[in-house]
């Protein structure tokens, strides 16, 4: 195997660390562990903050796919979902793993940065889309972490949750949820269009800028 293929495979493994297929189940385990250990305030903050951030991310994508609402000067077509989930959840997952504490949060933040870089490297997102996701996800993580302080958590679910990230080594395991396809289909249904807007449309390089809506 060539060095180029090895490096390319490594970037895809990193990008899978932000996959909803892995992070949503891990998040459910995290929530279960927080509830069972009595940290209901932290759980409430997580549900509200993450729910709000995911909603903003989804709306930004629907607005572009369905109506072409983006910022050409920034090459912005919507917040990076992988980076958003990574920035919001990886610091929490590793912080709540028994024995890691604050250093777990630091390691999680570092991984989230790597996920964002990988999204640019593999051509999935522009730097502006990743930066927006880092900021949004970082605010979620910071708000939730602030409710924990330096308390030590112990519950089996909190131990198991981070190990779900090993699925990043196996592409089918990391991509079984077709979240992108769902987003596009939802945008088309809401807008009435037959085809989604693309980055080429944003920069005026596509011929079908006025693709008709469904009758």
C-alpha positions in Angstrom: 0.0 0.0 0.0 1.4 3.4 -1.0 2.1 6.2 1.5 -0.5 8.3 -0.2 -3.2 5.8 0.4 -2.1 5.3 4.0 -2.3 9.1 4.7 -5.7 9.3 2.9 -7.0 6.4 5.0 -5.8 8.1 8.1 -7.7 11.3 7.3 -10.9 9.3 6.7 -10.5 7.5 10.0 -10.1 10.9 11.8 -13.1 12.3 9.9 -15.2 9.3 11.0 -14.7 10.4 14.7 -17.3 13.1 14.0 -19.8 10.7 12.4 -23.3 10.8 13.8 -23.3 7.0 13.4 -20.8 6.8 16.2 -21.3 10.0 18.3 -25.1 9.8 18.7 -25.0 6.3 20.3 -22.1 7.4 22.4 -24.0 10.5 23.4 -27.0 8.4 24.5 -24.7 6.3 26.7 -23.2 9.6 28.1 -26.7 10.8 28.9 -27.5 7.5 30.6 -24.4 7.7 32.7 -25.1 11.3 33.7 -28.6 10.4 34.7 -27.6 7.3 36.7 -24.9 9.2 38.6 -27.4 12.0 39.6 -26.0 14.7 37.4 -29.3 15.8 36.1 -28.3 19.5 35.7 -25.5 18.5 33.4 -27.8 16.3 31.5 -30.3 19.1 31.0 -27.6 21.5 29.8 -26.4 18.8 27.4 -29.8 18.2 25.9 -30.7 21.9 25.5 -27.3 23.1 24.3 -26.6 20.2 21.9 -30.2 20.3 20.6 -29.9 24.0 19.9 -26.6 23.6 18.1 -27.8 20.6 16.0 -30.9 22.6 15.1 -28.7 25.6 13.9 -26.5 23.2 11.9 -29.5 21.5 10.3 -31.2 24.8 9.4 -28.1 26.1 7.8 -27.9 23.0 5.6 -31.6 23.0 4.7 -31.4 26.7 3.8 -28.6 26.0 1.3 -29.7 22.7 -0.2 -33.3 23.9 -0.6 -32.9 27.6 -1.3 -29.3 28.2 -2.1 -28.7 30.4 0.9 -25.0 30.6 1.5 -22.1 33.1 1.6 -20.0 32.9 -1.6 -17.3 35.2 -0.2 -16.7 32.7 2.6 -17.4 29.6 0.6 -20.1 28.8 3.2 -22.9 26.4 2.5 -23.7 25.3 6.0 -22.2 24.4 9.4 -20.1 21.2 9.3 -22.1 18.5 11.1 -19.1 16.2 11.8 -17.1 19.0 13.3 -20.0 20.3 15.3 -20.7 16.9 16.9 -17.0 16.3 17.5 -16.4 19.7 19.1 -19.5 19.3 21.3 -19.2 15.7 22.3 -15.6 14.5 22.2 -14.4 16.7 25.1 -17.4 15.5 27.2 -17.1 11.8 26.4 -13.4 11.8 27.4 -13.9 14.1 30.4 -16.6 11.8 31.8 -14.5 8.7 31.3 -13.3 7.6 34.8 -9.7 8.5 35.4 -9.3 11.1 32.6 -10.9 14.2 34.1 -9.8 17.6 32.7 -7.1 16.0 30.5 -9.8 14.0 28.9 -11.5 17.2 27.9 -8.3 18.6 26.5 -7.7 15.5 24.5 -11.2 15.5 23.2 -10.9 19.1 22.1 -7.7 18.2 20.3 -9.4 15.4 18.4 -12.3 17.8 17.5 -9.7 20.1 15.9 -8.3 17.2 14.0 -11.8 16.2 12.8 -12.4 19.7 11.5 -9.1 19.7 9.6 -9.9 16.3 8.1 -13.2 17.7 6.8 -11.3 20.2 4.8 -8.6 17.8 3.7 -11.2 15.2 2.3 -13.0 18.0 0.5 -16.3 17.8 2.5 -16.2 21.3 3.9 -14.6 24.7 3.5 -12.6 26.3 6.4 -15.4 28.7 7.2 -17.9 25.9 7.6 -15.5 24.1 9.9 -14.7 27.2 11.9 -18.4 27.9 12.5 -18.8 24.3 13.7 -15.8 24.6 16.1 -17.2 27.7 17.6 -20.7 26.4 18.0 -19.6 23.0 19.3 -17.0 24.5 21.5 -19.7 26.6 23.2 -21.8 23.5 23.8 -18.9 21.6 25.4 -17.8 24.6 27.5 -21.3 25.2 28.9 -21.8 21.5 29.8 -18.3 21.1 31.2 -18.8 24.1 33.4 -21.7 22.3 35.2 -19.4 19.4 36.1 -16.5 21.2 37.6 -13.9 18.7 38.9 -16.3 16.0 40.0 -15.3 12.4 39.3 -17.9 10.3 37.6 -18.1 6.5 37.7 -20.6 4.5 35.7 -20.2 1.6 33.2 -21.9 3.6 30.5 -19.3 6.4 30.8 -16.6 3.8 30.3 -18.2 2.1 27.3 -19.2 5.3 25.4 -15.8 6.5 24.2 -15.0 3.0 23.0 -17.7 3.3 20.4 -15.3 5.7 18.6 -13.3 2.6 17.6 -15.9 2.2 14.9 -14.0 5.0 13.1 -11.6 2.3 12.0 -14.4 0.5 10.0 -16.1 2.7 7.4 -19.4 0.8 7.3 -19.7 1.0 11.0 -19.1 4.8 10.9 -21.4 5.6 8.1 -24.5 3.4 8.6 -26.7 6.5 9.2 -27.2 8.3 5.9 -27.5 11.7 7.6 -26.5 13.7 4.5 -29.0 12.0 2.3 -31.7 12.7 4.9 -30.8 16.4 5.0 -30.9 16.7 1.2 -34.3 14.9 1.0 -35.8 17.0 3.7 -34.5 20.2 2.0 -36.0 19.1 -1.3 -39.3 18.2 0.3 -39.6 21.6 2.1 -38.5 23.7 -0.8 -40.3 21.8 -3.6 -37.2 21.6 -5.7 -36.2 18.5 -7.7 -32.5 18.9 -7.2 -30.4 20.4 -4.4 -28.2 23.5 -4.6 -24.5 22.7 -4.7 -21.3 24.6 -4.0 -21.1 25.1 -7.8 -24.4 27.0 -7.6 -23.0 29.2 -4.8 -20.2 30.3 -7.0 -22.2 30.6 -10.2 -20.5 27.6 -11.9 -23.6 25.4 -12.4 -26.0 25.8 -15.4 -29.2 24.9 -13.6 -29.4 27.8 -11.1 -33.2 28.0 -11.7 -33.9 24.3 -11.4 -37.7 24.1 -11.3 -39.8 23.2 -8.3 -42.0 20.1 -8.4 -45.4 20.7 -9.9 
